[in-house]
Amino acid sequence: MSAPERRKLLIDTDCGIDDAVALLIALASPEIEIIGITTVSGNVGVEQVTENVLRLLAHFGSGGIPVYRGASRALAEPPRRAAGIHGENGLGGVQLPAPTHGAEPLSAPEAAMRAVRAHPGLTLLTLGPLTNVAMACNLCPELPELLDGIVIMGGAVGRGNVTPHAEFNFYADPEAAQAVLDSGAAMTIVPWDAALQGTLSEAELRALGLERSTAGRLMLDMEACAMGYLEKAYGRRMVALPDPLALAWLVDPTVGREVVETGMRIELSAGPRRGASVLMESQGPPRGSLRVVTEIDKGKFTDILLRIQKL
């Protein structure tokens, strides 16, 4: 009996700490095949993001996965950064060995277009601002129909994490987020609200025994930076893992205990609500479908997180 076919996955990332953890889970998950990784400006600049991905892959023996450099800034916004939580290099100050491979010559939007044409039914996982995806949808209008779907970490139904109303990925490029929502692709959004349900205190994190593996020790080292920031913001040392949660939902949708089908628009006007995610009823027949994860199973999520112990 042949093994089940692995889901082909293209990952778009602004590789900070939690992006790196999500990539580690992906490398350790036998259900998926990473056919490429595209990089985008976000937590840090795109050159540093690309370097982080290349170093991470090389460190864990996956340097053969192609990496494509993407957008260096948002469609309309000035660059937004998150060095406070991710450190100046995006990995909490942790220095990984030099990469064994460089980035591919194709740009990220071009690579996305080629990937979906070569692999119809491909899944796209986005862990950063949606600039690359918006550009690819503009250049390749058939892209949403060729995809199996897009899993997006972004948005906040309640309070945001960069303003009272907005989550970082959508706030960093709200025009791109709206363009992707308008693309007609089937998509699932894992928002900041869901990630807050999966936070781990420092004691909970250390109780997982992560120090027993190379990937686990790396996670602990990186998260020390994030915990310091979150302690100031939320009053306790903890880790928030929105990008790993999005990857976990992709691997096992039952991680989403409650998922609602809805409409969404992004607040694009200037002012304090810019970048906010606004849920709304769909008007007329949907071109795609939009689901939002509103409640998670923290135990199942933690089980998938522990896959990094295999690396």
C-alpha positions as a printed Julia matrix, in Angstrom:
311×3 Matrix{Float64}:
   0.0    0.0     0.0
   1.51   3.31   -1.1
   1.98   6.18    1.34
  -0.57   9.01    1.11
   0.47  11.92   -1.09
   2.0   14.79    0.84
   0.36  18.22    0.66
   2.5   20.57   -1.39
   3.1   23.83    0.45
   4.55  27.22   -0.46
   5.38  29.36    2.59
   5.56  33.16    2.52
   7.3   34.6     5.59
   8.82  37.69    7.21
  10.93  35.32    9.29
  10.97  36.41   12.9
  10.99  34.17   15.97
   7.56  32.57   15.65
   7.95  32.26   11.85
  11.12  30.29   12.51
   9.28  27.97   14.89
   6.55  27.47   12.27
   9.2   26.56    9.69
  10.68  24.03   12.12
   7.27  22.39   12.59
   6.84  22.27    8.81
  10.24  20.6     8.37
   9.24  18.0    10.98
   5.78  17.28    9.54
   5.61  14.25    7.22
   2.21  15.29    5.81
   3.61  18.25    3.92
   6.23  18.9     1.28
   7.68  22.42    1.25
   8.24  23.22   -2.41
   9.57  26.71   -1.72
   9.76  29.62    0.71
   9.22  33.25   -0.29
  10.36  36.15    1.87
   8.78  39.53    2.52
   9.62  42.66    4.46
   7.94  42.74    7.86
   9.38  41.85   11.25
  12.76  42.87    9.82
  13.9   43.98    6.37
  13.61  41.5     3.52
  17.38  40.99    3.2
  17.58  39.93    6.85
  14.42  37.82    6.49
  15.96  36.0     3.53
  19.21  35.46    5.43
  17.28  34.07    8.41
  15.42  31.54    6.27
  18.56  30.43    4.46
  20.48  30.01    7.72
  17.62  28.13    9.39
  17.22  25.69    6.5
  20.94  25.04    6.29
  21.21  24.5    10.06
  18.58  21.74    9.87
  19.83  20.04    6.73
  17.17  21.44    4.38
  19.28  23.87    2.38
  17.93  22.38   -0.84
  14.51  24.0    -0.38
  14.47  26.99   -2.75
  14.12  30.46   -1.21
  12.91  33.48   -3.17
  13.43  37.09   -2.06
  10.28  39.2    -2.19
   8.95  42.67   -1.55
  11.16  45.11    0.34
   8.27  47.36    1.38
   4.48  47.49    1.47
   2.3   48.63   -1.44
   1.56  52.01    0.15
   2.81  52.03    3.75
   6.29  53.02    4.95
   8.23  50.05    6.34
   6.95  48.67    9.65
   9.26  46.65   11.86
   8.94  44.55   15.03
  12.48  44.58   16.39
  11.13  45.08   19.92
   9.75  41.56   20.07
  11.95  39.78   17.53
  15.3   41.49   18.12
  17.38  43.36   15.58
  18.09  40.25   13.48
  14.55  38.86   13.77
  15.68  35.74   15.63
  15.98  37.21   19.1
  19.67  37.91   18.62
  20.5   34.21   18.08
  23.22  33.78   15.45
  22.94  30.7    13.24
  25.79  29.39   11.05
  26.22  30.79    7.56
  23.91  29.34    4.9
  25.07  26.79    2.38
  22.89  28.16   -0.43
  21.82  31.6    -1.62
  18.4   32.82   -2.67
  17.08  31.9    -6.11
  17.18  34.55   -8.88
  13.39  34.65   -9.31
  11.43  37.17   -7.26
   8.85  35.88   -4.78
   5.77  36.87   -6.85
   7.27  35.22   -9.94
   8.09  32.11   -7.94
   4.54  31.93   -6.59
   3.1   32.16  -10.1
   5.39  29.41  -11.39
   4.68  27.22   -8.37
   0.9   27.26   -8.7
   1.1   26.58  -12.43
   3.49  23.67  -11.86
   1.54  22.3    -8.89
  -2.21  22.96   -9.25
  -3.84  22.39   -5.88
  -0.88  23.88   -4.03
  -1.53  25.35   -0.57
  -0.09  28.75    0.31
   0.75  29.53    3.94
   1.37  33.22    4.71
   3.12  34.25    7.93
   3.83  37.93    7.22
   2.41  40.95    5.41
   0.57  39.95    2.23
   2.56  42.13   -0.19
   4.0   39.28   -2.27
   0.65  37.52   -2.5
  -1.19  40.66   -3.61
   1.42  41.26   -6.3
   1.23  37.66   -7.51
  -2.59  37.77   -7.67
  -2.38  40.97   -9.7
   0.15  39.51  -12.15
  -1.51  36.09  -12.32
  -5.32  36.46  -12.07
  -5.81  32.69  -12.31
  -3.66  32.1    -9.22
  -6.59  31.94   -6.72
  -8.31  29.27   -8.81
  -5.16  27.17   -9.11
  -4.54  27.15   -5.36
  -6.16  24.64   -3.03
  -6.37  27.57   -0.63
  -4.47  30.13    1.42
  -3.92  29.83    5.17
  -3.19  33.28    6.56
  -1.82  34.33    9.91
  -3.15  37.85   10.19
  -5.77  40.19   11.52
  -7.47  40.58   14.86
 -11.19  40.25   15.5
 -10.79  41.87   18.91
  -7.84  43.89   20.2
  -4.79  44.07   17.95
  -1.14  43.63   18.87
   0.36  46.74   17.24
  -2.54  49.18   17.73
  -5.74  48.7    19.75
  -7.45  47.71   16.51
  -4.88  46.12   14.2
  -2.6   43.08   14.07
   0.92  43.57   12.69
   0.74  41.62    9.41
  -2.39  43.4     8.19
  -1.31  46.75    9.65
   2.04  46.58    7.85
   0.31  46.36    4.45
  -3.46  46.83    4.71
  -3.88  47.46    0.96
  -2.26  44.11    0.21
  -4.46  42.35    2.77
  -7.58  43.81    1.16
  -6.38  42.84   -2.32
  -5.91  39.23   -1.22
  -9.33  39.18    0.45
 -10.79  40.43   -2.84
  -8.93  37.85   -4.93
 -11.57  35.14   -4.75
  -9.2   32.55   -3.27
 -10.5   30.12   -0.68
  -8.77  31.07    2.54
  -8.62  30.47    6.26
  -7.45  33.23    8.59
  -5.83  32.44   11.93
  -6.02  35.79   13.76
  -4.14  37.2    16.73
  -7.16  36.46   18.97
  -6.75  32.72   18.36
  -3.01  32.95   19.03
  -3.66  34.49   22.45
  -5.59  31.33   23.38
  -2.44  29.31   22.69
   0.04  31.33   24.72
   2.44  29.44   26.96
   3.85  30.83   30.18
   7.59  30.55   30.69
   6.95  27.67   33.13
   4.68  25.88   30.61
   7.25  26.34   27.86
  10.1   24.93   29.93
   7.93  22.02   31.12
   7.75  20.76   27.51
  11.32  19.48   27.67
  12.42  21.41   24.6
  16.04  21.47   25.75
  16.35  17.81   24.69
  16.56  18.65   20.96
  18.53  21.05   18.78
  15.35  22.72   17.49
  13.87  22.93   20.97
  16.98  24.6    22.38
  16.94  27.07   19.49
  13.32  27.9    20.22
  14.06  28.52   23.9
  17.0   30.76   23.03
  14.97  32.82   20.54
  11.9   33.11   22.74
  13.89  34.67   25.6
  13.8   37.94   23.63
  10.07  37.72   22.91
   9.21  36.88   26.53
  10.92  40.03   27.75
   8.83  42.13   25.39
   5.55  40.38   26.2
   6.21  40.71   29.91
   6.23  44.49   29.47
   3.12  44.42   27.25
   0.99  41.84   29.1
   2.5   41.73   32.59
   3.8   38.15   32.49
   6.57  36.2    30.84
   4.98  34.14   28.1
   5.27  33.24   24.44
   2.66  33.91   21.77
   2.89  31.61   18.75
   0.59  32.89   15.99
   2.63  31.57   13.05
   3.11  28.07   14.51
  -0.65  28.03   15.19
  -1.4   28.75   11.53
   0.91  25.91   10.5
  -0.66  23.61   13.1
  -4.16  24.35   11.76
  -2.97  23.51    8.26
  -1.57  20.17    9.46
  -4.63  19.35   11.6
  -7.76  21.52   11.17
  -9.23  20.08   14.39
  -6.8   22.43   16.15
  -9.5   24.98   15.33
 -12.22  24.11   17.8
 -14.46  26.78   16.3
 -14.17  28.13   12.76
 -16.71  30.59   11.33
 -17.46  31.34    7.7
 -17.76  35.07    7.23
 -16.76  38.09    5.21
 -13.97  40.51    6.09
 -12.72  43.89    5.0
  -9.67  45.85    6.08
  -9.94  49.44    7.32
  -7.93  51.44    4.78
  -8.74  54.99    5.81
  -6.18  57.1     7.65
  -6.7   57.22   11.39
  -6.47  55.05   14.49
  -8.43  52.14   12.96
  -6.21  51.74    9.89
  -5.38  48.08    9.33
  -8.25  46.79   11.46
 -10.05  43.57   10.4
 -13.81  44.08   10.17
 -16.02  40.99   10.01
 -19.07  41.37    7.81
 -21.75  39.33    6.1
 -20.84  38.2     2.6
 -22.72  40.13   -0.07
 -24.03  37.89   -2.85
 -22.43  34.63   -4.07
 -18.87  34.4    -2.7
 -16.04  34.23   -5.23
 -14.12  32.17   -2.74
 -14.76  31.24    0.84
 -13.38  32.84    3.97
 -13.11  31.07    7.29
 -11.79  32.55   10.52
 -10.5   30.42   13.39
 -12.1   31.82   16.54
 -11.38  29.12   19.13
  -8.52  26.63   19.37
  -7.68  23.37   21.1
  -4.53  24.32   22.98
  -3.63  20.71   23.77
  -3.68  19.67   20.12
  -1.71  22.76   19.19
   0.96  21.96   21.78
   1.21  18.38   20.5
   1.97  19.67   16.99
   4.43  22.25   18.35
   6.36  19.38   19.98
   7.09  17.92   16.55
  10.16  20.15   16.48
  11.69  17.67   18.93
  12.27  15.4    15.92
  14.82  17.84   14.45
